[in-house]
Amino acid sequence: MKLTNFYLEIARNSLTQLIAVKGGISIGDNDQSEHFSHAVSATVFSAISVEYGINEFIWVNDFLCSSSPNREQTEQLAKSNIPEKIKYLKANGFKQEILKVIRVLFERRNRLVHLRHQDVSATDTYGLDFDDVIKINKAGRAAELDKANELAFSHNDRAAFNQLAEEFGTKHTLIQLPGLNTELIPESHENVGIAQAALEIILEKQSSAIKAIPRE
């Protein structure tokens, strides 16, 4: 079996397992329902199958079917990133409609396997420890701290407490990393469909390239 088909079959099987899961979807910090393992597998292997198919097309079209093949050039192209490969597909007659959904597939895959800077949020917060409280007392502002605590705990108003914390406390930076979300479940259905459609077109283009080779 070709590796493109092998990877696509894994994606399809994962989607079948996802559909068969009984019970509701649950997600937490340390545990989640098995929907997510199947959805991640379906998404990642859909993208793997398409990337492998693109690389195969590059080797067939750019090297085997070329009148002046350049192995080093083809290797560089096959090793290039997805945007460069999509440019190559566009230059070789792939329509914008399929290129658009291929981009979507890889964006979804990248959210799962690459920690990108745009997905990470950082927030500066200020907290008060024992030494900070001593500093507030020495500054003669103990009553102000008591009032700030009362507002925070009784009225959910942290403005005064935050002001004291920023003035006397210690700065902490909280990093929020991306995690799983329920959008992954319906997206995995789409991703398998995208992979199937993309590979059909890639195979069609590949066959056309081979047929176009001049025969002696």
Order of alpha helices (4+ residues) and beta strands (2+ residues): alpha-alpha-alpha-alpha-alpha-beta-alpha-alpha-alpha-beta-alpha
